[in-house]
Amino acid sequence: MGKLDKIDDAAVRATPHIFWHGSQVSAEARWRQAGQRAATIWLTGLSGAGKSTLASALEGRLVHAGHPAYVLDGDNLRHHLNRDLGFSPADRQENIRRSAEVARMMNDAGLMVICAFISPLRQDREMARQIIGADNFLETHISTSADVCEARDPKGLYKKARAGLIPEFTGVSAPYEPPLAPALSLDTGMLSLEQSCERLFQQLARRFV
């Protein structure tokens, strides 16, 4: 039975006039058709660590190898699905919740999903793990140091944060809690893009049918 075949009792109690409609097709059947057991690779790390670049590279590597994949990028989703959210702790948590729900549905459809989110708090990443399912959630820490990230500053955000123009900026005026036991840790200050992508690809290889 796939994650989406299960009914959340708490959600049902909160919305008693909404009913769950099950599918005749299981997640496992979709995975067989896709030739892979789907997963969500959750890339977490500071701004400038290389999450989006690595996510895009991994997506290309997977698709070219015949494995359906899609990137959910934090900035991209804030242009559309999450455009009503700011950067308060509550809004950050809702940003992660919505994004994890999308990843879960895409996994159910058979896709490898690569999520690139700063997602600074452990409790929010644990929430994402619970939504997606622990067996399908591969937390990957892009552990590039704060000094390297700030030296890169590809979007000019650290400079603005240091000038007080961006409040609650992770790594400057808001905390980042690194994973305690990630499935994989990658320092893009030490590893090339190709090396990092290869390590992620090999992490997923055992899920290919």
ABEGO torsion letter per residue (X at the ends): XBAAABBBAAAAAABAABBBBBBABBAAAAAAAAGBBBBBBBBBEBBGAGAAAAAAAAAAAAAAAGBBBBBBBAAAAAABAAAABBABAAAAAAAAAAAAAAAAAAAAAGBBBBBBBAGABAAAAAAAAAAAEAAABBBBBBABBAAAAAAAGAAGAAAAAAAGABBGBBGAABBBBBBABBABBBBAAABBAAAAAAAAAAAAAAABX
